[in-house]
Amino acid sequence: MNETIDPTSQILLVAIFAFWWAMLGSWTQLLSRWIEEMAKRNDASTRRNGSIELASSVDTPLDALREIDPDFDLPAFLFGAKSAYEAILRAYVDEDMPTLKRLVGPEVLDALEREVSGRRDREETLQLTFIGTRQAKIVDALEEDGTAEIVVRYVSDVVSVTRSADDAVVAGDPRQIVQVIDYWTFACESQSTKRNWMLIATEGE
């Protein structure tokens, strides 16, 4: 049976892939004009689906954020923070060190490299299924010695399992969805015209 391929469907798939790839590498220029426009375009739908908690952000230290940047765009930052969270976790699972080097600071990178190296030595495989991020909320912000720092609290649902070389489960449960709460600190030079936010610290709850 002959099948025809709809050119429109091909174009749509290419467009979706291009958008995903652009978002993966865009965190280092989070407040660039392209990201801001994308965030504004999706702001209304984001408020409805609740994947980023904007309403509760009024009780975050907005004054500190405005001191860091009078034009600070909160929806754009949270939109980028959520994308960075998922991209960094996926890169860690996939042992994609080039991507991690673009998104995280030296101390975090060193810790992740040690974890990846340990997995390889034990011949273990980490599998992660991202169900979704329920919340991405700024809980702290400060500026010190020319560096701006913002702490984001994430609440996400994942399925995580670590398997041995013979495919036995050594950690996690492939049938259980686990809620994960993380506090990630992002930093950049406060006077920089390009907001190159990097992950510099992580903490779980």
GITA-V659689 format. One record per run of one state. SS is the DSSP state (hx for helix, st for strand, lp for the rest). FROM is the first residue (numbers start at 0). TO is the last residue. Records with the same first field share a line. If there is no record, write none. Layout:
# GITA-V659689
SS: FROM-TO, FROM-TO
This chain:
# GITA-V659689
lp: 0-5, 25-25, 29-31, 49-53, 59-60, 68-72, 93-95, 104-104, 122-123, 144-145, 163-167, 172-176, 189-196, 204-204
hx: 6-24, 26-28, 32-48, 54-58, 61-67, 73-92, 96-102, 105-121
st: 103-103, 124-143, 146-162, 168-171, 177-188, 197-203
